[in-house]
Amino acid sequence: MGLVLVIEGLIYGGFPSLAKRLAAEVLSMPENALRAVGLASIAVGVGLVWLARG
């Protein structure tokens, strides 16, 4: 969770205009696409944690 906060902080703190563009892009995406991206993110995150612990 801490790493997520660091990455988000880097985006918002270092590239605020990019963060605004990404937020606007998310609002225009269909729910199914957001769901697919969210599920893929979960799978990648679980895989990374599994690799780090193993």
Buried (B, 14 or more C-beta within 10 A) or exposed (E): EEEEEEEEEEEEEEEEEEBEEEEEEEEEEEEEEEEEEEEEEEEEEEEEEEEEEE
